[in-house]
Amino acid sequence: MSEEPKPCPFCGGGPTVFYGPQRENFVRCSACKAMTGGETSGAAAVSTWNRRAARDEEVAKLREALLAIIANSDEKNEWDAVDKLEQNRETARAALEGK
């Protein structure tokens, strides 16, 4: 059985495999339209796509931390905002470093 494409690493959308002649095989997200480059086979396109999708957890952590930084920038209590910002920076730094 061939490998199935994982959800989009950028938005979590469902991927579609497109098959064509020569190097016209690729995987594209149905939601955000992110896609791989042309590959020699559908299996190679899925493999390329899944290598990118392997970082899903790190991307999700980073996205969550960045959204929290944005949300906390409107915090009314300045000291609470600074504390939360520092916590979220550490979360973002750890996600970027793969921890």
C-alpha positions in Angstrom: 0.0 0.0 0.0 1.3 3.4 -0.9 1.9 6.2 1.7 -1.0 8.6 2.2 -0.4 12.4 2.3 -0.6 13.9 5.8 -2.7 17.1 6.5 -1.3 20.4 5.4 1.6 21.5 7.6 0.5 25.2 7.2 -3.3 25.1 7.7 -4.2 21.5 8.5 -6.3 21.2 5.3 -6.8 18.1 3.2 -4.2 17.3 0.6 -4.9 16.1 -2.9 -2.4 14.2 -5.1 -2.3 15.3 -8.7 -0.8 12.9 -11.3 0.6 13.8 -14.7 3.3 12.9 -17.2 7.0 13.3 -16.4 7.6 15.8 -13.5 4.0 16.9 -13.2 3.1 14.9 -10.1 2.4 17.1 -7.0 0.4 17.4 -3.8 -1.7 20.5 -3.1 -3.7 21.5 -0.1 -7.4 21.9 -0.9 -7.7 24.8 1.6 -4.7 27.1 1.4 -3.3 25.8 -1.9 0.2 25.1 -0.6 1.9 22.6 -2.9 5.0 20.6 -3.5 7.1 21.0 -6.6 6.8 18.7 -9.5 8.0 15.1 -8.8 8.6 12.1 -11.1 5.8 10.1 -9.4 2.9 10.5 -7.2 4.6 8.5 -4.5 7.6 10.9 -4.6 5.3 13.9 -4.3 3.6 12.4 -1.3 7.0 11.6 0.3 8.1 15.2 -0.2 4.8 16.5 1.2 5.0 14.3 4.2 8.5 15.4 5.1 7.1 18.9 5.3 4.1 17.7 7.3 6.4 16.0 9.9 6.9 19.4 11.6 3.2 19.8 12.2 3.6 19.8 16.0 6.4 22.4 16.0 4.4 24.6 13.6 1.3 24.3 15.8 3.3 25.3 18.9 4.8 28.3 17.1 1.5 29.4 15.7 -0.1 29.1 19.1 2.7 31.2 20.7 2.5 33.9 18.0 -1.3 34.1 18.4 -0.9 34.4 22.1 1.7 37.2 21.7 -0.8 39.1 19.4 -3.7 38.5 21.8 -1.7 39.7 24.8 -0.5 42.8 23.1 -4.0 44.3 23.9 -3.7 43.3 27.6 -4.9 46.2 29.9 -2.5 45.4 32.8 0.9 46.3 31.4 2.8 44.0 33.9 0.6 41.0 33.1 1.2 41.6 29.4 5.0 41.7 29.9 4.9 38.4 31.8 2.7 36.7 29.3 4.8 38.1 26.4 8.0 36.6 27.9 6.3 33.2 28.5 5.1 33.2 24.9 8.5 34.2 23.6 10.0 31.2 25.4 7.3 28.9 23.9 8.0 30.3 20.4 11.8 30.0 20.9 11.4 26.3 22.0 9.2 25.5 19.0 11.7 27.1 16.6 14.5 25.1 18.2 12.4 21.9 18.0 12.2 21.4 21.8 
